[in-house]
Amino acid sequence: MSKKHIGKLIHETLGLIGKNWSKADSTRVKLLSRAKAVARYMSEVQGLNSIKDMKTKHVEAYMKNLKDTGLEASSLQGYATALRVIAQAIGKPNIVPSNIELGANRPNANRYKNATTPSDMDKLQEIKAALYQKAEWQGVAFEMQEKFGLRVKESLGSVNTVVHEGKLYLVVPGKLAKNGLVRGVEVKTPEQRNLLQKAQSLRERMGTPGLIPAELSLKQGYWKQVHAIQSLGGTKDNLANSHSLRREYVRSEYAAIKMIPEKEIRDQKVQDLIEQVGHFDASKLQHYTEL
């Protein structure tokens, strides 16, 4: 297959998945790199004239080829994700089998290792206080992660609310969410309401759409926050990285859900919780806490 043809297929693939993509920079770079590799294989090896011609047999052949090179399951899952993104973009979401069928599933011991990871709550509180000393917007953003289970990027611009069926929800904008979809997190406690008032007041004083100062872009604000947290000891090794806040939020919410006697209601609450932290599959709960 000519270089021109290969380049055409790569260009087509990236064009299809490149619009409205809102993953974090590092995740986006990996995704695009893997998508390029998929497109190159489909052109060079499978001889496809368009990525839209991709079928399940092509997907399975590609994943088998990767497995034969000795890639670990975690890397195989990254390529399976890229294939799903492409499949969604070409209107064929069902052509990519499950990770288990593709042989890309990790052993449960590794897959759910964070379910039992403790968090250093004293260290997290120390980091929050230090961030408030650095700049109010950084302290508020960190606290938004703590009180609403948000990711770092989400915490920087999720300040608006909406009322739905009599309940108040914090709106997480799609441009900040990992999966690019708008979602709502129910506001249930006085602490959450007070924090929201603080965040909204700060936004009004700064005259910005979110918590990032006007002189910083979203990317600059994101990395400033990430580096500040890390410099204060907010790392995985210290059991106090940003994900610890999400994990503890989920654990706290799930502890209350487990007390509900009716299984049907309990299952629905679990699904609601996992969607409020930005996932779809309730099994993802096992990444955060023991069931």
LUMDREN-169207 format. One record per residue (C-alpha): residue in three letters; z, x, y. Coordinates in nm, 4 decimals. Layout:
BEGIN
  type        pz        px        py
   ALA         Z         X         Y
...
END
This chain:
BEGIN
  type        pz        px        py
   MET    0.0000    0.0000    0.0000
   SER   -0.0944    0.1411    0.3408
   LYS    0.1624    0.2415    0.6033
   LYS    0.0106   -0.0186    0.8330
   HIS    0.0689   -0.2958    0.5798
   ILE    0.4252   -0.1813    0.5129
   GLY    0.4958   -0.1670    0.8846
   LYS    0.3532   -0.5173    0.9281
   LEU    0.5864   -0.6600    0.6635
   ILE    0.8875   -0.4818    0.8114
   HIS    0.7977   -0.6085    1.1589
   GLU    0.7600   -0.9637    1.0257
   THR    1.0955   -0.9485    0.8479
   LEU    1.2891   -0.8151    1.1452
   GLY    1.1218   -1.0665    1.3720
   LEU    1.2359   -1.3527    1.1528
   ILE    1.6006   -1.2482    1.1303
   GLY    1.6406   -1.0702    1.4636
   LYS    1.6700   -1.3728    1.6908
   ASN    2.0072   -1.5214    1.7788
   TRP    2.1870   -1.2678    1.5617
   SER    2.5461   -1.2213    1.6767
   LYS    2.7183   -0.9904    1.4324
   ALA    2.9169   -0.6926    1.5525
   ASP    2.7022   -0.3877    1.6315
   SER    2.7972   -0.1887    1.3207
   THR    2.7373   -0.4875    1.0926
   ARG    2.4084   -0.5640    1.2642
   VAL    2.2830   -0.2072    1.2216
   LYS    2.3610   -0.2151    0.8491
   LEU    2.1988   -0.5555    0.8095
   LEU    1.8773   -0.4497    0.9832
   SER    1.8620   -0.1245    0.7889
   ARG    1.8956   -0.3111    0.4599
   ALA    1.6423   -0.5721    0.5677
   LYS    1.3940   -0.2922    0.6403
   ALA    1.4552   -0.1503    0.2932
   VAL    1.3960   -0.4922    0.1377
   ALA    1.0722   -0.5404    0.3308
   ARG    0.9484   -0.1932    0.2363
   TYR    1.0166   -0.2594   -0.1319
   MET    0.8501   -0.6003   -0.1234
   SER    0.5429   -0.4423    0.0297
   GLU    0.5218   -0.1140   -0.1615
   VAL    0.6400   -0.2236   -0.5061
   GLN    0.5844   -0.5989   -0.5214
   GLY    0.2691   -0.6003   -0.3105
   LEU    0.3646   -0.9008   -0.0981
   ASN    0.1402   -0.9764    0.1976
   SER    0.4162   -1.1691    0.3748
   ILE    0.7925   -1.1706    0.3350
   LYS    0.7604   -1.5486    0.3197
   ASP    0.6073   -1.5020   -0.0271
   MET    0.9330   -1.3593   -0.1625
   LYS    1.0652   -1.5412   -0.4705
   THR    1.3651   -1.5171   -0.7011
   LYS    1.1821   -1.2817   -0.9376
   HIS    1.1248   -1.0395   -0.6501
   VAL    1.4898   -1.0588   -0.5469
   GLU    1.6104   -0.9927   -0.9016
   ALA    1.3701   -0.6999   -0.9415
   TYR    1.4920   -0.5455   -0.6168
   MET    1.8589   -0.5765   -0.7091
   LYS    1.7933   -0.4339   -1.0568
   ASN    1.6204   -0.1389   -0.8950
   LEU    1.9248   -0.0798   -0.6732
   LYS    2.1634   -0.1069   -0.9690
   ASP    1.9592    0.1487   -1.1600
   THR    2.0187    0.3983   -0.8781
   GLY    2.3948    0.3724   -0.9401
   LEU    2.4999    0.1915   -0.6215
   GLU    2.8552    0.0579   -0.6218
   ALA    2.9168   -0.3170   -0.6215
   SER    3.0285   -0.3179   -0.2556
   SER    2.6949   -0.1651   -0.1494
   LEU    2.5002   -0.4004   -0.3755
   GLN    2.6724   -0.6930   -0.2037
   GLY    2.5503   -0.5660    0.1326
   TYR    2.1918   -0.5764    0.0114
   ALA    2.2468   -0.9191   -0.1450
   THR    2.3653   -1.0388    0.1966
   ALA    2.0504   -0.9001    0.3602
   LEU    1.8395   -1.0821    0.1012
   ARG    2.0234   -1.4072    0.1766
   VAL    1.9682   -1.3657    0.5493
   ILE    1.5971   -1.3123    0.4883
   ALA    1.5816   -1.6028    0.2427
   GLN    1.7459   -1.8298    0.5003
   ALA    1.5024   -1.7139    0.7676
   ILE    1.1972   -1.7926    0.5544
   GLY    1.3299   -2.1348    0.4555
   LYS    1.4114   -2.0453    0.0942
   PRO    1.7922   -2.0208    0.0882
   ASN    1.8154   -2.0826   -0.2858
   ILE    1.5996   -1.7946   -0.4109
   VAL    1.8889   -1.5463   -0.4090
   PRO    2.1205   -1.5874   -0.7113
   SER    2.4972   -1.5446   -0.6852
   ASN    2.6504   -1.1978   -0.6719
   ILE    2.7754   -1.2460   -1.0271
   GLU    2.4237   -1.3276   -1.1484
   LEU    2.2896   -1.0279   -0.9586
   GLY    2.5547   -0.7987   -1.1060
   ALA    2.6909   -0.7269   -0.7596
   ASN    3.0402   -0.8704   -0.7975
   ARG    3.3396   -0.6452   -0.7513
   PRO    3.6343   -0.6447   -0.9952
   ASN    3.8981   -0.8887   -0.8725
   ALA    4.1510   -0.6075   -0.8422
   ASN    3.9383   -0.4513   -0.5699
   ARG    3.7942   -0.7685   -0.4307
   TYR    4.1276   -0.9220   -0.3438
   LYS    4.3307   -0.6062   -0.2859
   ASN    4.4173   -0.7125    0.0702
   ALA    4.5860   -1.0298   -0.0542
   THR    4.9063   -0.8349   -0.1160
   THR    4.8760   -0.5889    0.1736
   PRO    5.1855   -0.6141    0.3953
   SER    5.1778   -0.6008    0.7746
   ASP    5.4096   -0.4000    0.9977
   MET    5.5116   -0.6805    1.2304
   ASP    5.7297   -0.4569    1.4458
   LYS    5.4363   -0.2223    1.5033
   LEU    5.2074   -0.5126    1.5890
   GLN    5.4542   -0.6404    1.8481
   GLU    5.4853   -0.2886    1.9893
   ILE    5.1053   -0.2690    2.0236
   LYS    5.0922   -0.6078    2.1967
   ALA    5.3534   -0.5010    2.4529
   ALA    5.1689   -0.1748    2.5170
   LEU    4.8381   -0.3567    2.5673
   TYR    4.9975   -0.5846    2.8263
   GLN    5.1126   -0.2695    3.0035
   LYS    4.7547   -0.1340    3.0015
   ALA    4.5895   -0.4514    3.1288
   GLU    4.6801   -0.8186    3.1106
   TRP    4.3438   -0.9186    2.9637
   GLN    4.3929   -0.6794    2.6732
   GLY    4.7385   -0.8117    2.5979
   VAL    4.6237   -1.1723    2.6173
   ALA    4.3248   -1.1043    2.3910
   PHE    4.5472   -0.9375    2.1298
   GLU    4.7833   -1.2330    2.1452
   MET    4.4884   -1.4713    2.1000
   GLN    4.4184   -1.2928    1.7739
   GLU    4.7805   -1.3304    1.6737
   LYS    4.8193   -1.6990    1.7605
   PHE    4.4726   -1.8240    1.6552
   GLY    4.3624   -1.5832    1.3809
   LEU    4.0608   -1.4618    1.5792
   ARG    3.8513   -1.1494    1.5329
   VAL    3.8531   -0.8946    1.8155
   LYS    3.5225   -1.0057    1.9679
   GLU    3.6164   -1.3724    1.9367
   SER    3.9460   -1.3124    2.1171
   LEU    3.7653   -1.1826    2.4247
   GLY    3.5799   -1.5023    2.5095
   SER    3.7409   -1.7958    2.3282
   VAL    3.9221   -1.9758    2.6083
   ASN    3.7631   -2.3215    2.6295
   THR    3.8995   -2.6248    2.4477
   VAL    3.7685   -2.9585    2.3294
   VAL    3.9406   -3.2778    2.2133
   HIS    3.8120   -3.4239    1.8868
   GLU    3.9608   -3.7326    1.7221
   GLY    4.2701   -3.6974    1.9371
   LYS    4.3299   -3.3308    1.8488
   LEU    4.2901   -3.0300    2.0758
   TYR    4.0740   -2.7412    1.9526
   LEU    4.0086   -2.3913    2.0821
   VAL    3.6311   -2.3384    2.0844
   VAL    3.5026   -2.0121    1.9349
   PRO    3.1506   -1.9601    2.0804
   GLY    2.8701   -1.8859    1.8370
   LYS    2.7667   -1.5732    2.0285
   LEU    3.1060   -1.4206    1.9477
   ALA    3.1487   -1.5445    1.5909
   LYS    3.0573   -1.3234    1.2970
   ASN    2.8310   -1.5878    1.1426
   GLY    2.6883   -1.7032    1.4767
   LEU    2.8236   -2.0569    1.4436
   VAL    3.0447   -2.2417    1.6911
   ARG    3.3762   -2.3450    1.5396
   GLY    3.7057   -2.4958    1.6466
   VAL    4.0636   -2.3837    1.5802
   GLU    4.3190   -2.6605    1.6110
   VAL    4.5846   -2.6073    1.8781
   LYS    4.9074   -2.7210    1.7126
   THR    5.2058   -2.5401    1.8625
   PRO    5.3619   -2.5082    2.2091
   GLU    5.3159   -2.1310    2.1809
   GLN    4.9418   -2.1766    2.1356
   ARG    4.9202   -2.4170    2.4306
   ASN    5.1156   -2.1809    2.6551
   LEU    4.8955   -1.8899    2.5560
   LEU    4.5831   -2.0927    2.6268
   GLN    4.7118   -2.1789    2.9723
   LYS    4.7781   -1.8106    3.0327
   ALA    4.4265   -1.7169    2.9141
   GLN    4.2581   -1.9865    3.1225
   SER    4.4592   -1.8943    3.4305
   LEU    4.3654   -1.5289    3.3884
   ARG    3.9996   -1.6194    3.3509
   GLU    4.0085   -1.8233    3.6706
   ARG    4.1743   -1.5409    3.8612
   MET    3.9158   -1.2904    3.7392
   GLY    3.6265   -1.5317    3.7940
   THR    3.4781   -1.4529    3.4536
   PRO    3.3630   -1.6720    3.1619
   GLY    3.6099   -1.5040    2.9270
   LEU    3.8857   -1.2441    2.9316
   ILE    3.6695   -0.9371    2.9919
   PRO    3.6725   -0.8065    3.3522
   ALA    3.3498   -0.8641    3.5455
   GLU    3.2678   -0.4926    3.5604
   LEU    3.2506   -0.4677    3.1806
   SER    2.9850   -0.6045    2.9471
   LEU    3.0833   -0.7778    2.6240
   LYS    3.0035   -0.4611    2.4309
   GLN    3.2047   -0.2437    2.6694
   GLY    3.4986   -0.4819    2.6654
   TYR    3.4905   -0.5008    2.2864
   TRP    3.4987   -0.1248    2.2367
   LYS    3.7599   -0.0773    2.5074
   GLN    3.9852   -0.3184    2.3209
   VAL    3.9139   -0.1671    1.9783
   HIS    3.9792    0.1878    2.0968
   ALA    4.2953    0.0828    2.2824
   ILE    4.4394   -0.0822    1.9704
   GLN    4.3565    0.2204    1.7577
   SER    4.5027    0.4645    2.0114
   LEU    4.8300    0.2709    2.0004
   GLY    4.8515    0.3048    1.6236
   GLY    4.6771   -0.0174    1.5310
   THR    4.5218    0.1153    1.2106
   LYS    4.4938    0.0116    0.8485
   ASP    4.7042    0.3105    0.7413
   ASN    4.9836    0.1871    0.9691
   LEU    4.9504   -0.1674    0.8321
   ALA    4.8911   -0.2797    1.1892
   ASN    4.5181   -0.3103    1.2504
   SER    4.3600   -0.6154    1.4107
   HIS    4.2846   -0.7710    1.0731
   SER    4.6580   -0.7749    1.0066
   LEU    4.6888   -1.0419    1.2762
   ARG    4.4274   -1.2649    1.1076
   ARG    4.5859   -1.2083    0.7701
   GLU    4.9330   -1.3042    0.8922
   TYR    4.7942   -1.6108    1.0701
   VAL    4.6298   -1.7284    0.7477
   ARG    4.9421   -1.6549    0.5450
   SER    5.1594   -1.8540    0.7830
   GLU    4.9223   -2.1525    0.7814
   TYR    4.8827   -2.1403    0.4031
   ALA    5.2600   -2.1295    0.3500
   ALA    5.2835   -2.4683    0.5221
   ILE    4.9860   -2.6070    0.3283
   LYS    5.1431   -2.5128   -0.0059
   MET    5.4315   -2.7467    0.0700
   ILE    5.2016   -3.0514    0.0759
   PRO    5.2572   -3.2379   -0.2547
   GLU    4.9238   -3.4227   -0.2720
   LYS    4.6590   -3.1926   -0.4223
   GLU    4.3662   -3.3681   -0.2558
   ILE    4.5194   -3.3319    0.0898
   ARG    4.6282   -2.9767    0.0115
   ASP    4.2748   -2.8775   -0.0939
   GLN    4.1265   -3.0281    0.2210
   LYS    4.3766   -2.8415    0.4378
   VAL    4.2821   -2.5156    0.2663
   GLN    3.9150   -2.5842    0.3366
   ASP    3.9960   -2.6664    0.6995
   LEU    4.1945   -2.3424    0.7325
   ILE    3.9247   -2.1209    0.5890
   GLU    3.6657   -2.2803    0.8189
   GLN    3.8910   -2.2355    1.1212
   VAL    3.9040   -1.8595    1.0602
   GLY    3.5267   -1.8413    1.0289
   HIS    3.4451   -1.8715    0.6583
   PHE    3.2935   -2.1488    0.4460
   ASP    3.4043   -2.0798    0.0898
   ALA    3.7689   -2.1666    0.0189
   SER    3.7819   -1.8809   -0.2326
   LYS    3.7835   -1.6452    0.0663
   LEU    4.1502   -1.7349    0.1024
   GLN    4.2163   -1.4849   -0.1763
   HIS    4.1186   -1.2044    0.0608
   TYR    4.4145   -1.2909    0.2828
   THR    4.6989   -1.4082    0.0626
   GLU    4.8124   -1.4630   -0.2927
   LEU    4.7456   -1.8178   -0.4108
END
